[in-house]
């Protein structure tokens, strides 16, 4: 067995490519040698075996992480890298705890940290040198309490838990899901407001109480956080009392019916699209109809007012007071205002009727034009028909004389003949 004060031992057979171990410093020159009867602290056999096993596990996990990364499994690579980091922390913990024994122990008891098989050009890592991977910050990945399928952890058994997760993919998935659940619980318990909520609070001058209530509900809806914040900007934009409208949205979030800029009431959403209501007026209308005994009937009566108004969003805000007090809503019989929904629809119908009449006249005129074209074509035919015989041209001319276009000149000729006859009779 080699002692630190002696010369370094030769390398083991079959490891010619591995450089020799560095010579350990001996006692200073002139110093007295240690007494022969002084006992050298020995490394506990369990610690040496555990270090050996941990280093082997670290090599396997590092190689598995690299293999997963090369195959495109980024999530698996990250998970295995995390496990390798935890194994590395355990190695450092043991080395720090037994530093004195490791420094004075024989070399055979603590073999150097050899690289994985196949990496011939990489020199061996001597003990007490920081590992290749950076340590994982404490608290970043907390160990799951009571992981199903694993016995309670004992001191020094973290590496066994990591290897069990590595060998059982289903259990590793449960471990990852539990970590995500713990993160969501930590986020929900956090009293610190999200940066987006703070910006929304300052933009609309909301109180701390309103901002905290909104923050609590948004954290419970983590999958739609960004969309919900964008919807709140759209809903509160232009509202005279944004805090009141905010509480309506917070209540809908708590009830699980919040749909962003769309109201939970589908009928109100249809009315908002038809009459182009803005988000604040649509939300307030949906809220106040929840307290009415017959919301469908009241909504139809409200629509009779909206279709005649050229400012439907403002009209909804004016009607909220009567709707909240429980007053009856009467149907509107007023004349539609210019620019209202009914006025626009009536203008469209009138324009359509005008186009249909013009098309009808254009068709009749086209027929008349066709008749005129027939007359123009009949002239050369008339010339040809005279060479054949005049009967045909005269019969066609008489047929054409029945048309309205021939009646007026023929009546004038009769009038002229009648006048001439009367003049002859007088003379």
Protein Blocks (a to p, Z undefined) as FASTA:
>chain_A
ZZfklccddddehilmpccddddddddehiacddfklccddddfklmmmmmmmmmmmmmm
mmmmmmmmmnopaklmmmmmmmmmmmmmmmmmmmmmmmmmmmmpcfklmccddddehiam
bccddehiacfbdcddehklccdehiahiacddehilmmmmmmmmmmmklmmmmmmmmmm
mmmmmmmmpmbdcfklmmmmmmnopafklmmmmmmmmmmmmmlmmmmmmmmmmmmgopab
lmlmmmmmmmmmmnopaghjacfblklmmmmmmnopafklmmmmmmmmmmpmblmlmmmm
mmmmmmmpcblmlmmmmmmmmmmnopacdddfbdcdehiaklmmmmmmmmmmmmmmmmmm
mmmmmmmmmmmmmmmmmmmmmmmmmmnopklmmmmmmmmmmpmklmmmmmmmmmmmmmmm
mmmmmZZ
